[in-house]
């Protein structure tokens, strides 16, 4: 058997196959092998002293087996004397790495060739991976052969066809014939090897590495030939001739830089060229046994070659525009980072960010060689530069000391706890030695200074074996009570916050934890090294994306996104939706606030959306696509979108049943905004329970519009109380409807006539008795009284009803309006008495804080009193306090109407966005 382009089987000491075969085994195989192949395979399985020494491939390469030094080896090394060409090193070299996607088809390989030849660097070394999917195909070949699945032959034909068709699309003449000849030889050799694996039923890791490396050999050869056809001096390098690595575990290797440098000097002396196309992923051991840098190791190959050449730059070409501040699949507002320090890239790659092979950064750091991540499909994008930050580098994002965020899913926490751990040397060592013996990978460690417990994160698939091993190791300590438990907390994820400037910026941790708290995220464990480059938290897996979006939004001022559910699209709700429609684009552009209405529900129908309802035609959508209303499903849909960390329900109804859900919604971390007075004026115990929960959490409950529509009455009262002022009384005209009625009830006009006018203008409820009863004003007085700390029930403030006693029991509003003129004479007398005293009639509510009581009644005021100066439906509220005793603080403005009430609700929504991190 002739072994193609660079490969030697592994030494007999490591074993190519797990089973031993005889000549008769091969001869009697169901495959019809040529006699020469059977002889060669037998030599591979039972190498003679001579055959174990060396094997010469069709490329004239000599692979030496470890443990045997033969005189012919020395003779072979003294080949024809050639003039030694010294390898130049330094900034004249530019190293490029192209992954499998970049060389996935003929057009892409041609594009790569264009990029290479257009690089103005004096010398270029290009590291290439196998074509897209080829490495997987090669592993699949071995898997099928080991399983004694004859389909490995057809699968191998598919590999041949892929590379043959690719070469025919790019190459021509002798270059094409030469490549295809070598390709067919390689395929024939692979077929013989796979047949042997089929017979043996197993192949060692070294032999597997040997087989899968063919993909890189073929892509490097094709790219070098394409560049040569363009008229450039170009050679291809099998990096197994140069890169020497020492395997340290099944998943890692350490480069042998001195030996690799010696071999690179020798290779270049024999193959001088200004453009070198090198294979990625593959290397050799000090014993010349082919190996790999493990999966995704081509980046590592490029970094090693860059370090060996002392290159000016290493460019990693991929299919993204650079390194993102967070996974763009999870955070749509993630931004491309223009620069990263080596340490930042290192941290982010460790925690799963799609930056680089985790060990890629080490070789280039030694020589301060920058790495640039660029998009092969978008050459206009500058990419991300990874380098050592200069002393005067202020970073591209001055506002944020955090560069990026990364997550790791499918983890579990192991908590070892007990009072017997405190002050006992060696406990931590015993714990982690046990974990090491299990072979589990510890992702994160956290320990309190009390030494009472140690917790650490491991992959969830390994947690049970870790816990069992720890319980076995500490069995006596558990029985004696020195350790109380070895507990498992499953379904966890890690969120890592990375930034080199975090070390010099106070308050980063506070900002991080505040953002998580406001998103209602519970932190299960925390870890931070003394370098302060990284803060790691463990959260529930279900909360991971929500947490990622919350912290990214807080640090990067990406859009503060709210998932909104509108309950009650009646007059106020529909007006609010119109206001949201008109302002959404401007809020996104100017204030980075993204308000997405994910659901609208009435008492009968609900409209749901996964990405946000188009508010330009929501009524038509609800009519055509609406489902039967179901409050539980509605809330679950609006709150269940993990891509949006914050949820708010806007209750635009006046329904007590809806208000009864507020407590449960707040407990789930759902913010509530409402003009509905029922919750805050309902039973006192329920109100106190609701407010207590609100104060204990970061979940917000805003209700400015419950008292004065769009007027800042609640916020003014809170501002006075929070700044230490003492409220003496609050007196006001709280009903826009009754304000309108009594502002118009003058000059001999009839009371029934004014009420009819107010009803026709839309100021009253469908049944005006709802306004004239005074109950609405009483609810507002109760709300303000409770804000002042007064524990009053609605029944403690019986309002003076303006509905004549005989008309209160009438069933219909129409009949009420017909009967109301019969009482105009009584109202005329009241108006005449007030007018005679130089006063006006006003329906007011009073919060008497000093005497801890409330009052709702019709009163008369002098014509120079502020209450007498109103017009239309304006409200007016007077705050008499210790500071504002002589001249009360007055808030005045429109207090009724859908526009101003919806505006008040909208203002609360924006206030919530500000609390959650949007710029103010």
ZIDAZI-V874591 format. One record per helix or strand of 2 or more residues. SS is the DSSP state (h for helix, s for strand). FROM is the first residue (numbers start at 1). TO is the last residue. Records with the same first field share a line. If there is no record, write none. Layout:
SS = FROM-TO  FROM-TO
This chain:
h = 23-27  35-45  71-77  106-118  134-146  152-170  173-200  205-212  214-229  239-241  257-270  298-309  342-350  360-365  419-421  427-438  460-473  475-480  500-504  508-518  541-556  571-591  618-625  631-639  656-659  662-667  678-681  684-696  705-708  713-722  736-744  751-760  769-772  775-787  794-796  805-807  813-836  866-869  898-915
s = 54-56  62-64  93-98  123-128  234-237  244-249  252-255  275-279  282-284  290-292  313-318  339-341  370-375  384-387  404-417  442-447  453-459  485-498  523-528  534-540  560-567  593-601  605-608  627-628  646-651  671-674  701-702  727-733  839-848  853-862  874-881  889-894
